[in-house]
């Protein structure tokens, strides 16, 4: 179950961050923050090749005892970070990818909105709904 | 918590209020925010409020559930009515007026609330203070099935009284409001000042204020009126309507509104027809929307770009967040542009929102863009809209979408096919490939398309190819370069190989190069040399093909341009073909006189080969059948050592005569050999004679022989002297050849030969240098190609 989903802008400030309501939401925020370093590391590692050849899905950024953090970066250097509960029987990579894909789609939908100026915090209700979708659906499908 | 019995009006009202307070739709309201506002608006003392909250159990739970909220509202009503607050009073107090919620902002609002209440009382069906929707009674009667809707409708009506309770209701209320409005001719709305407290309900307030002009006021809210009001909203005039939108200006609204209202009253009445689907766009509305659409985009089938739509809807003064949400709902295909349908839906949503209706979470069916046709889908849309809309407002939207039949194909897609989204998203996630593709500048460059399959052509024009490579991805780079590199290596190899065959092949390749028209001077340079060589090759292969040169010891040849000599020689002579052809025959004449007449016939052909063979040291001879002849010559030489001088002299004239008889080209060669070592020629003559048996000696052989002769002439002089002596003897033995050539001629001819020899030497040197130049150029081109290959990767 994805316990936290975050959309980080190019300048590394959060555009949207939602967690499963728990007490340790701040911890998730902190994990996302620390994962940004790993994201940059991965991006620069494959930065030698042309940008086009770079894989969007970054994979597991780093695991902790309870959680795993996955990363995904778009071509516009907008990063998606997902914190997943490790107790879940390991989510397959494909599922994580599909979740990120849905997240990416939702993000592009938000971008398409002319009333949304890039760089603003994402407050769209649809984004909230969509976030619930990928995070919940993805995990549920796996757990079942 | 005792059971709570609410009258219909109360039920409706409470549910409306609850939905109003329930911002996040979580079915529970935190004890803050709007709830507090609401309670404050109830104009109750704080302690009473606290007591109410305590009683309803909210303090216990920490939040307001629906039941708690209802109880609280009931208690508010109780308190407002003056009854003591007790839990029992919830149910015991009968005919409790609806709780009053008054905004503290405006005195007028309170008055308005009062007026509303009076209106409601006038209605008779409602005891609530809140001005009931004029048509509420009718609404109630008319549509039992729409009970869930009506509370909302009524709540809408009521809401104007309570500025705090801004309508966050579902859409269904709108048509009801219209209808109510129509059927509510009077409403005791004598009081003008509409409490324009909240932006949400100010329109309502306005409508309510003037009952006589209530219609007009309503017009301010319902979409049809917007036709005028929107005009104002969009532009200027009925400032009243504009003012209605703004809570600030409340004063002047009434007067102006009356004017506007009158015009829209009729429309409002007409609006009443659309009863079932609150979100359905009426004809007038649609027409209005279409007109507005035309102002932005004349083509009804075209799109309104997002920026234009943004400007347009920003004029509605709705918060950006809500506009963003409206956009998300209405932009069905998520393309950033609005079609006519999408625009109408968005406009309708904006109107509804301005009127205070809550924005739905999902696009109502009737608002869904008609992807098929306006006419077809309109019919289709109406029915499902009506059919689907039977449940409570909250349920209506979700029930609509599944119940929607075939209205919009994409909608089911969106709803159901997450897999489809997956596929789409896969494509989108593979946008990197897309961007890759897009970033490729002119991948369909015809030149590149042409070049790739013909790598040979690429070689000479590496600059051009490099340019094309820069445009392509790395994968493409390999294609042109690999064949190119291969070609270059081949060329270099070929050029370095001394064999005529390989050179010929190189020349053929060069033919390909020279045939390519589209390339620059670089290839031209090569091409020139190549063409020159090609000219040679063009002739030599034709002529030399029959006599294959394989037996010729290539490694033994230090100079690769042995062939060049021939060709350059032929070029210099200007008689390429003749020269090449003539060379073989040129030599034989020399040995002819020394040999038996039999081979004479062959000698013209074999002469060169023979001579070269013979002229060259015995080293070359072993490969040829002439080897044996030398032994004969040696025998002769041994026998005729004494007659060397004479023989030479004799031979010279003979040779000279022969030379003269033969081609001048051949004479050059002969002269060359003669100039070097006359004995050699003499020796070669018998060798040639002996060689007469052999078929046409390949011209390269003679050429090589000659080259070799140059190199080895001197060392072989001693060896050949005897042979020459033998030859001389042999020649001398042949009386057939006249020896009438004078010594003067001989001297001249000798000088000529020497000059020609130097010419050939220089020509050969030139050809060799050309070869080296060609090699270097190819290397340069290959290096440049490699550099270009490396360059894009170095760019990050």
Interface residues (C-beta under 8 A of the other chain):
Chain A: X47 X48 X49 X50 X52 X53 X54 X55 X56 X57 X75 X97 X98 X100 X101 X102 X104 X105 X108 X109 X110 X112 X113 X114 X115 X116 X123 X124 X125 X126 X129 X137
Chain B: X306 X307 X309 X310 X313 X320 X321 X323 X324 X325 X327 X328 X331 X334 X335 X336 X361 X418 X421 X422 X424 X425 X426 X428 X429 X431 X432 X433 X435 X436 X439 X473 X474 X792 X793 X796
